[in-house]
Amino acid sequence: MTLNMAEEEDYMSDSFINVQQDIRPGLPMLRQIREARRKEEKQQEANLKNRQKSLKEEEQERRDIGLKNALGHENKGFALLQKMGYKSGQALGKSGDGIVEPIPLNVKTGKSGLGHEALLKRKAEEKLESYRRKIHMKNQAEETAAEQFRLRFKHKQDEVKLEGDLRRSQRACQQLDTQKNIQVPREAWYWLGLEEETEEEKEEEKEPDEDEYKSEDLSVLEKLQILTGYLREEHLYCIWCGTAYEDKDDLSSNCPGPTSADHD
């Protein structure tokens, strides 16, 4: 009776009642996935063992086995070589300077004809060379375009600088002519902002000689050269130096030259 009560107490003990199953979320699903993967791997291994080898695979295996094994006495060619004094591992030739290993066997398994691989290689090289030429031509075109842009930008900067120098020379010419009581400039464009002559005044003037030039036909650089020459001759003034010299000797000895480049 005491033993039966002890057994009942064991069944009613905390260790028996508090046993709980692992019911974490997702755990049954993970177990099912792992079990399915194990079954799939076993099935794949069984398929690999039971799979019938293809004809090509069997030929490749037989070929590899045959190439690995050395020729024996049953081979007629090898038997003839032995009769002529050849020994296994010896180099061919009367003086023994020939090849030791046989010529390797390159098996062609594809359906393409002889020389097809060389043709593909040549086409690939031609395609690569064509691509390189295109890249080279593109780089040259980009460099040429960049150089042309730099030249245009520099030319534009030079034009802006020449126009600024011309306006500065015109202002200086007008001021110096006024100081000498010169009421009318030698040319209309010598002074800055001078109003154009009316049509009636132009009709009254005589026609210019063939060797005379019109201001419309002159570029900014030509106008600047003419006007700076006039300032140097008439007023002994250099716009680059910003100085009016006392005489021609003072001008020639102290002024670097008649152009902007001489003053750089």
C-alpha positions in Angstrom: 0.0 0.0 0.0 2.8 2.3 0.8 4.5 1.5 -2.5 1.4 2.2 -4.5 1.0 5.6 -2.8 4.6 6.4 -3.6 4.0 5.5 -7.3 0.9 7.7 -7.3 2.9 10.5 -5.8 5.5 10.2 -8.5 2.8 10.6 -11.2 1.4 13.6 -9.3 4.8 15.2 -8.6 5.8 18.6 -10.0 8.4 17.0 -12.2 5.6 15.1 -14.0 3.0 17.9 -14.1 5.4 20.7 -15.1 6.7 18.9 -18.2 5.9 21.2 -21.2 6.4 20.9 -24.9 8.5 23.3 -26.8 5.8 25.4 -28.5 8.0 28.3 -29.7 6.4 30.1 -32.8 7.6 28.7 -36.1 9.5 25.7 -34.7 7.3 23.0 -36.2 7.6 24.7 -39.6 11.4 24.8 -39.4 11.5 21.1 -38.5 9.3 20.3 -41.5 11.6 22.3 -43.8 14.7 20.6 -42.5 13.1 17.2 -42.9 12.1 18.0 -46.4 15.6 19.1 -47.3 17.1 15.9 -45.9 14.7 13.8 -48.0 15.5 15.8 -51.1 19.2 15.4 -50.6 18.9 11.7 -50.1 16.8 11.4 -53.2 19.4 13.3 -55.3 22.1 11.0 -54.0 20.1 8.0 -54.9 19.4 9.4 -58.4 23.1 10.0 -59.0 24.0 6.4 -58.0 21.2 4.9 -60.1 21.5 7.3 -63.1 22.5 5.7 -66.4 25.7 7.2 -67.9 25.4 8.7 -71.3 27.4 7.4 -74.3 29.7 10.4 -74.3 30.5 9.9 -70.6 31.2 6.3 -71.1 33.5 7.1 -74.0 35.3 9.7 -72.0 35.9 7.3 -69.1 37.2 4.6 -71.4 39.4 7.1 -73.1 40.8 8.4 -69.9 41.6 4.9 -68.6 43.3 4.0 -71.9 45.5 7.2 -71.9 46.5 6.6 -68.3 47.7 3.0 -68.9 51.1 2.5 -70.7 51.2 0.4 -73.8 51.9 -3.3 -73.3 53.4 -6.1 -75.3 50.0 -6.8 -76.8 50.2 -3.6 -78.8 51.8 -4.3 -82.2 53.4 -0.9 -82.6 55.0 -1.1 -79.2 56.2 -4.7 -79.9 57.9 -3.5 -83.1 59.6 -0.7 -81.2 61.0 -3.2 -78.7 62.3 -5.4 -81.4 64.3 -2.4 -82.7 65.8 -1.8 -79.3 63.4 0.6 -77.7 62.9 0.5 -74.0 60.0 2.0 -72.0 60.7 5.6 -70.9 63.5 6.0 -73.5 63.5 9.0 -75.9 62.8 8.3 -79.5 65.5 8.7 -82.2 68.8 7.1 -83.0 70.7 9.4 -80.8 67.9 9.5 -78.1 67.1 13.2 -78.5 63.4 12.7 -79.5 60.3 13.0 -77.5 59.7 10.9 -74.4 56.0 11.4 -73.9 53.6 10.6 -76.8 51.9 13.5 -78.6 48.8 14.5 -76.6 45.4 13.6 -77.9 43.0 16.4 -78.4 39.5 15.0 -78.9 37.0 17.2 -80.8 33.6 16.6 -79.4 31.7 19.5 -81.1 30.0 19.5 -84.4 31.9 22.4 -86.0 34.4 21.8 -88.7 38.2 22.0 -88.6 39.5 25.5 -88.2 36.2 26.8 -86.8 37.8 27.6 -83.4 40.6 29.6 -85.2 37.9 31.5 -87.1 36.1 32.3 -83.9 39.3 33.5 -82.3 40.2 35.7 -85.3 36.7 37.2 -85.3 36.9 37.9 -81.6 40.3 39.6 -82.1 38.9 41.7 -85.0 35.9 42.7 -82.9 38.2 43.7 -80.1 40.4 45.7 -82.4 37.4 47.4 -83.9 36.2 48.3 -80.4 39.6 49.7 -79.6 39.6 51.8 -82.7 36.2 53.2 -81.9 37.3 54.1 -78.4 40.4 55.8 -79.8 38.5 57.8 -82.4 35.9 58.8 -79.7 38.7 60.0 -77.4 40.3 61.9 -80.3 37.0 63.5 -81.1 36.5 64.5 -77.5 40.0 66.0 -77.3 39.5 67.9 -80.6 36.2 69.3 -79.4 37.7 70.3 -76.1 40.6 72.0 -77.8 38.3 73.8 -80.2 36.2 75.0 -77.2 39.3 76.3 -75.5 40.4 78.1 -78.7 36.9 79.7 -79.1 36.9 80.7 -75.5 40.4 82.2 -75.7 39.4 84.0 -79.0 36.3 85.4 -77.3 38.4 86.6 -74.3 40.9 88.2 -76.7 38.1 90.0 -78.6 36.7 91.3 -75.3 40.2 92.5 -74.2 40.8 94.2 -77.6 37.4 96.0 -77.4 38.2 97.2 -73.9 41.7 98.5 -75.1 40.1 100.2 -78.1 37.5 102.0 -75.9 40.3 103.1 -73.5 42.4 104.4 -76.5 39.3 106.3 -77.8 38.8 108.0 -74.5 42.4 108.9 -74.2 42.5 110.2 -77.8 39.4 112.4 -77.2 40.9 113.8 -74.0 44.3 114.5 -75.5 42.8 116.0 -78.7 40.6 118.3 -76.6 43.6 119.4 -74.6 45.3 120.5 -77.9 42.1 122.3 -79.0 41.4 119.7 -81.7 37.6 120.0 -82.3 37.2 117.2 -84.9 39.0 113.8 -84.7 41.0 112.6 -87.6 38.6 109.7 -88.0 35.1 109.6 -86.5 35.8 106.3 -84.7 38.9 107.9 -83.0 36.6 109.3 -80.3 34.3 107.2 -78.2 30.6 108.0 -78.5 30.9 110.4 -81.4 27.6 110.8 -83.3 27.6 109.7 -86.9 27.4 112.3 -89.5 24.0 112.9 -91.0 23.2 111.7 -94.5 23.2 115.3 -95.8 26.7 115.8 -94.5 27.9 112.6 -96.1 26.5 113.6 -99.5 28.3 117.0 -99.3 31.7 115.3 -98.6 33.8 114.2 -101.5 34.2 110.6 -102.4 37.2 109.0 -100.7 40.2 107.9 -102.7 40.8 104.3 -103.5 43.6 104.0 -101.0 41.5 105.4 -98.1 39.7 102.9 -95.8 36.3 102.8 -94.2 35.9 102.1 -90.5 33.4 99.4 -91.2 36.1 97.5 -93.1 38.5 97.5 -90.2 38.6 94.9 -87.5 38.9 95.8 -83.8 42.6 94.9 -83.8 43.3 97.0 -86.9 41.5 100.0 -85.3 43.5 99.5 -82.1 46.8 99.4 -84.0 46.0 102.6 -86.0 44.7 104.5 -83.0 47.6 103.6 -80.7 50.0 104.6 -83.5 48.2 107.9 -83.7 48.5 108.5 -80.0 52.2 107.7 -80.0 53.0 110.0 -83.0 50.6 112.9 -82.2 50.6 112.9 -78.4 53.7 110.8 -77.4 51.2 108.7 -75.3 51.2 105.0 -74.7 48.0 103.5 -73.4 49.8 100.4 -72.1 52.2 102.5 -70.0 49.5 105.1 -69.3 52.1 107.8 -69.7 52.6 110.8 -71.9 56.3 111.2 -72.7 58.2 114.4 -73.2 59.7 113.6 -76.6 60.2 110.8 -79.1 63.6 109.9 -77.5 61.9 109.6 -74.1 59.2 107.5 -75.6 61.5 105.1 -77.5 63.9 104.6 -74.5 61.3 104.2 -71.7 58.4 102.5 -73.5 58.8 98.7 -74.1 56.9 98.8 -77.4 53.8 99.7 -79.4 51.8 96.6 -78.5 50.2 95.0 -75.5 52.5 91.9 -75.8 55.6 94.2 -75.4 54.3 95.2 -72.0 53.7 91.7 -70.6 
